[in-house]
Amino acid sequence: MAETKKEKYLEQRKLLMEERKKEVIGTAKKLFLEKGLNNVTMNDIMNEAGLSKATMYRYYDSIHPIAFEVEYEMLQEIFSDLELIDITNCNGCEAMKKILLTMVDRFIPHIKAYRYISMFDFLYSDKYPNDNLSQEYNKVIQSIIDANMSGEKVKEQFDEALTYVSVIFAYLQKLAHRKEIIDKGEIDVIERLNIVRRMIHKLLD
């Protein structure tokens, strides 16, 4: 009986920790998008989430692992759409075209995710904070590649496919990062996306 109570306690504690971590990540995501990744501190997140310093540092020892976890969520948000694409009967070019067009078609719903990833890439363009975060990040990127570009038809042209995806992804990041200009209506986002669609068709039709 004592062991059962202990197990229940540990399970409840684990669930509470997971909920607290989700709360921290959700709060951080909101602040990063509002203020910019480089302008948010641990104190900002603590105050917004209503957590004590002791509680906050129990889960995260700096802002870097928080930024990386938000990055993983943003990447998953964008690439989860690609997992639904049926490329069973497609040749290599058709499969690549479906992947790229889906990225473009789903840009507006995911514009905040692209904007965050752009900030993240800029902040960590020179190096990652430590080897553990670097290794974890590389694993996440590899898992995304494996999940979305593992079909036989895509594998036949893997280097070409990865290049196309990287180029389109980089352009969408740049477009999303220009928030003020977009908000003022100085950029016609729909027309920019249509240009990218036409380019994809020209390359892969």
C-alpha positions as CSV (number, residue, x, y, z in Angstrom):
1,M,0.0,0.0,0.0
2,A,2.8,2.4,0.9
3,E,4.5,1.7,-2.4
4,T,1.2,2.4,-4.3
5,K,0.9,5.8,-2.5
6,K,4.5,6.6,-3.4
7,E,3.9,5.7,-7.0
8,K,0.8,7.9,-7.1
9,Y,2.7,10.8,-5.5
10,L,5.5,10.5,-8.1
11,E,3.1,10.3,-10.9
12,Q,1.2,13.4,-9.7
13,R,4.5,15.2,-9.3
14,K,5.6,14.2,-12.8
15,L,2.3,15.5,-14.2
16,L,2.6,18.7,-12.3
17,M,6.1,19.3,-13.6
18,E,4.9,18.7,-17.2
19,E,2.1,21.1,-16.8
20,R,4.4,23.7,-15.3
21,K,6.9,23.3,-18.2
22,K,4.0,23.6,-20.7
23,E,3.0,26.8,-19.0
24,V,6.5,28.2,-19.2
25,I,6.8,27.3,-22.9
26,G,3.4,28.7,-23.7
27,T,4.3,32.0,-21.9
28,A,7.7,32.2,-23.5
29,K,6.3,31.6,-27.0
30,K,3.8,34.5,-26.5
31,L,6.5,36.9,-25.2
32,F,9.0,35.9,-27.9
33,L,6.5,36.6,-30.7
34,E,5.4,39.9,-29.0
35,K,8.8,41.3,-28.1
36,G,11.3,39.4,-30.2
37,L,13.5,36.5,-29.1
38,N,16.4,38.7,-28.2
39,N,14.4,41.0,-26.0
40,V,12.9,38.5,-23.5
41,T,14.5,37.6,-20.2
42,M,13.9,34.8,-17.7
43,N,12.4,37.4,-15.4
44,D,9.9,38.4,-18.1
45,I,8.8,34.8,-18.4
46,M,8.6,34.3,-14.6
47,N,6.6,37.4,-14.1
48,E,4.2,36.7,-17.0
49,A,3.7,33.1,-15.8
50,G,3.4,34.1,-12.2
51,L,6.2,31.7,-11.1
52,S,8.8,32.2,-8.4
53,K,12.5,32.2,-9.3
54,A,13.0,28.9,-7.5
55,T,10.2,27.2,-9.4
56,M,11.4,28.6,-12.7
57,Y,15.0,27.5,-12.3
58,R,13.9,24.0,-11.2
59,Y,12.8,23.4,-14.8
60,Y,15.1,25.6,-16.9
61,D,18.6,26.9,-16.0
62,S,18.6,29.6,-18.7
63,I,16.5,31.0,-21.5
64,H,18.3,28.9,-24.1
65,P,16.6,25.6,-23.5
66,I,13.3,27.4,-23.5
67,A,14.0,29.0,-26.8
68,F,15.0,25.6,-28.3
69,E,11.8,23.9,-27.0
70,V,9.7,26.7,-28.6
71,E,11.7,26.2,-31.8
72,Y,10.8,22.4,-31.8
73,E,7.1,23.3,-31.3
74,M,7.2,25.7,-34.2
75,L,8.9,23.3,-36.5
76,Q,6.4,20.6,-35.6
77,E,3.6,23.0,-36.3
78,I,4.8,23.7,-39.8
79,F,5.9,20.2,-40.8
80,S,3.0,18.3,-39.4
81,D,1.0,19.4,-42.5
82,L,3.5,17.6,-44.7
83,E,3.0,14.3,-42.9
84,L,-0.6,14.2,-44.3
85,I,0.4,14.5,-48.0
86,D,-0.2,11.3,-50.0
87,I,2.7,10.8,-52.4
88,T,2.2,7.1,-52.8
89,N,1.7,7.2,-56.6
90,C,3.9,10.2,-57.3
91,N,7.2,10.3,-59.1
92,G,10.1,12.2,-57.5
93,C,9.2,15.6,-59.1
94,E,5.5,15.2,-58.3
95,A,6.3,14.4,-54.7
96,M,8.6,17.4,-54.3
97,K,6.0,19.6,-55.9
98,K,3.3,18.5,-53.5
99,I,5.6,19.1,-50.5
100,L,6.6,22.6,-51.6
101,L,3.1,23.7,-52.6
102,T,1.8,22.6,-49.3
103,M,4.4,24.6,-47.5
104,V,3.4,27.7,-49.5
105,D,-0.4,27.0,-49.1
106,R,-0.1,26.7,-45.4
107,F,2.2,29.7,-44.9
108,I,-0.4,32.2,-43.6
109,P,-1.8,29.9,-40.9
110,H,1.8,29.3,-39.8
111,I,3.2,32.8,-40.3
112,K,4.0,33.2,-36.6
113,A,5.9,29.9,-36.5
114,Y,8.0,31.0,-39.5
115,R,8.6,34.4,-37.9
116,Y,9.9,32.7,-34.7
117,I,12.1,30.3,-36.6
118,S,13.6,33.3,-38.4
119,M,14.4,35.0,-35.1
120,F,15.8,31.8,-33.7
121,D,18.1,31.2,-36.7
122,F,19.4,34.8,-36.5
123,L,20.1,34.6,-32.8
124,Y,21.9,31.2,-33.0
125,S,23.5,31.8,-36.5
126,D,27.1,31.6,-35.2
127,K,26.8,28.8,-32.6
128,Y,24.5,27.0,-30.2
129,P,24.9,27.6,-26.5
130,N,26.2,24.2,-25.7
131,D,26.9,20.7,-27.2
132,N,23.8,19.1,-25.6
133,L,21.4,21.6,-27.2
134,S,23.3,21.3,-30.5
135,Q,23.0,17.6,-30.5
136,E,19.3,17.6,-29.6
137,Y,18.6,20.2,-32.3
138,N,20.3,18.1,-34.9
139,K,18.3,15.1,-33.9
140,V,15.0,17.0,-34.2
141,I,16.0,18.3,-37.6
142,Q,16.9,14.8,-38.7
143,S,13.7,13.3,-37.4
144,I,11.7,16.0,-39.4
145,I,13.7,15.1,-42.6
146,D,13.1,11.4,-42.0
147,A,9.4,11.9,-41.4
148,N,8.7,14.0,-44.4
149,M,11.3,13.0,-47.0
150,S,11.6,9.3,-46.5
151,G,9.5,8.1,-49.4
152,E,11.2,6.1,-52.0
153,K,10.4,8.6,-54.8
154,V,11.8,11.5,-52.7
155,K,14.9,9.5,-51.7
156,E,15.7,9.0,-55.4
157,Q,16.3,12.8,-55.6
158,F,17.0,13.5,-52.0
159,D,19.7,16.1,-52.4
160,E,17.7,18.0,-54.9
161,A,14.5,17.7,-52.8
162,L,16.3,18.9,-49.7
163,T,17.7,21.9,-51.6
164,Y,14.3,22.9,-52.9
165,V,12.7,22.6,-49.4
166,S,15.5,24.6,-47.8
167,V,15.3,27.4,-50.4
168,I,11.5,27.7,-50.1
169,F,11.6,27.5,-46.3
170,A,14.2,30.2,-46.1
171,Y,12.2,32.5,-48.4
172,L,9.0,32.0,-46.3
173,Q,11.0,32.7,-43.1
174,K,12.3,36.0,-44.7
175,L,8.8,36.9,-45.7
176,A,7.3,36.2,-42.3
177,H,10.0,38.2,-40.6
178,R,8.9,41.4,-42.3
179,K,6.0,41.8,-39.9
180,E,5.8,45.6,-39.8
181,I,5.8,45.9,-43.6
182,I,3.2,43.2,-43.9
183,D,1.0,44.7,-41.2
184,K,1.1,48.1,-43.0
185,G,0.1,46.4,-46.3
186,E,3.3,47.4,-48.0
187,I,3.8,43.8,-49.1
188,D,1.1,41.8,-51.0
189,V,1.7,38.5,-49.3
190,I,-0.8,36.6,-51.5
191,E,1.0,37.8,-54.6
192,R,4.4,36.9,-53.2
193,L,3.1,33.4,-52.5
194,N,1.6,33.1,-56.0
195,I,5.0,34.0,-57.4
196,V,6.6,31.2,-55.4
197,R,3.8,28.8,-56.6
198,R,4.5,29.7,-60.2
199,M,8.2,29.2,-59.7
200,I,7.6,25.7,-58.2
201,H,5.5,24.7,-61.2
202,K,8.1,26.0,-63.6
203,L,10.8,24.0,-61.9
204,L,8.9,20.8,-61.4
205,D,6.2,20.5,-64.1
